[in-house]
Amino acid sequence: MHPPLFKPHPMCQEMVEQLVKCHDENPYGKFLGACNEAKTALDKCFRQEKIARYKANMESAKAMDEKRRQRTAERQALEAAAAGLPDQLPQQ
């Protein structure tokens, strides 16, 4: 099983086109393995695309987490200053 081929796959577009072409040229052979090589290559490409997407999402999540930590620290410092407490509050 693979994701829908009509959606954009920037890294794998050439292989998607090859598989679709193979399916068009082999309407019955596609069920008997005529397009297995194209399908295997597409699956490998989709895995690489997924790994790249995972890494990008992980980096984005780490950056967002760091920003959240900074905002929390700033807010705690402002609250402590407003209450007349020392700058550092113990972390929980």
N, C-alpha and C positions, 0 to 999 in steps of 0.2 A: 504494500500500500504506500502511496506517496501523497503529498499534499496536492491540492488542486493545481493543475498545470496552467490554467488561464490567469492565475494571479502572477504578479511580477516576481521573478527570481533572477536578480541581476547577475549573480555568479554562475548560474546554471542555464541561462536562456538558450545557449547553443545546444546543449544536450536535451533540453525540453523539446526544441524544434526537431532534433534528430529522432526522438522517440515518437513524436506525433507523426512525423513523416513515415517512419517504419510502420506504425499502426495503420496509416492510410494506404500504404503500399501492400500490406499483408492483412487484409481484413479477417481472414480465418487463421492465418499462420501465427498471428499474435497470441492466439490461445494455445498454440503448440510450441511456443518458445522461439519463434522467429525474431523477436525483438528483445531477447533476454540480455544480450550484450549492451544494448542501449539503455535498458532499464537498470542494469547493474551500475553502469557509469553514472547514470542520473542519481541513483541512490547514494553513491559515494559523494557526489557533488552536493546533494542535499545535506548529508551529514556534515560536510565541511562548512556549508552555509549556516547550519544550525550552531555549530561550534563558534563561528565568528559572531553570530548574533548573541549567543550566550555571553561571550567575553565582553562585547560592547555593553550589554545590559548590566553585567556585573560591575564594570568600571563606572557606569552611570549611577548605579545603586550605591557604590562606595562613596562617590562624590556627593551624592545627595545626603548620605548618612553623615559625612563629615560636616556639611553645611548645617544639618540639624543639630549636631553636637555643639558647633560654634554658637548657633542662635540660643541654644539652651544655656550654655555657659554665660553668654552675654546677659540673658534675661535674669539668671540667678545672681549675677554680679550687680545688676541694676536693682533688683529686689533687696539684696543685702545692703547696698548703699542707701537705699531709701529707708530701710529699717535701722540703719546705724550699726550694722554688724560688720565684722571683718570681711575683707575681700574674698577670702577663700571659705567656702562652705564644704563640709565633708561630703564626698560622693557616696551615693547610696547604691 
